[in-house]
């Protein structure tokens, strides 16, 4: 499935800590996060995305999003 949008972030510091903080941030918004340090999924409220962490690079592919949610909001909320 081709993503609607892809985010890519260079990670500074401990990747496990950064990913843990990212997972907590996403879960605090009411979304489900499943997976491990290498890859996983984020879903809920009509939103679906996958993430992968390779070396120091976190990639998030958004596959579905509600039309009422603007991309600018996701741009801010998906930052690790």
LONUTI-138932 format. One line per field, with one value per residue (C-alpha): x, y, z. Coordinates in steps of 0.5 Angstrom, whole numbers, padded with zeros to 4 digits. Layout:
u: (X,...)
v: (Y,...)
w: (Z,...)
END
This chain:
u: (0000,0003,0003,-0001,0005,0012,0015,0023,0026,0034,0034,0039,0041,0039,0034,0030,0029,0027,0022,0019,0018,0014,0010,0008,0006,0002,-0002,-0003,-0007,-0012,-0008,-0006,0001,0003,0010,0018,0024,0025,0018,0010,0003,0000,-0008,-0014,-0020,-0019,-0012,-0007,0001,0007,0013,0020,0027,0033,0040,0038,0033,0025,0020,0013,0008,0001,-0004,-0010,-0013,-0019,-0021,-0023,-0015,-0011,-0004,-0001,-0004,-0001,0006,0006,0004,0008,0015,0019)
v: (0000,0007,0012,0018,0022,0020,0023,0022,0024,0024,0021,0024,0020,0013,0011,0006,0012,0017,0011,0010,0018,0018,0012,0015,0021,0018,0014,0020,0022,0016,0012,0005,0003,-0004,-0006,-0006,-0002,-0004,-0003,-0002,0001,0007,0006,0009,0014,0013,0014,0008,0009,0005,0006,0004,0005,0004,0006,0013,0014,0014,0013,0014,0012,0015,0010,0013,0019,0023,0028,0033,0032,0037,0035,0041,0038,0031,0035,0037,0031,0026,0029,0025)
w: (0000,-0002,0004,0003,0007,0009,0015,0016,0023,0024,0032,0036,0043,0045,0040,0045,0049,0043,0041,0048,0048,0042,0043,0050,0046,0041,0046,0050,0044,0045,0039,0039,0038,0037,0035,0038,0037,0030,0027,0028,0027,0030,0029,0032,0030,0023,0023,0021,0020,0020,0023,0022,0026,0022,0025,0027,0022,0024,0018,0019,0013,0014,0010,0012,0016,0017,0012,0018,0021,0017,0015,0019,0026,0024,0022,0029,0033,0029,0031,0036)
END
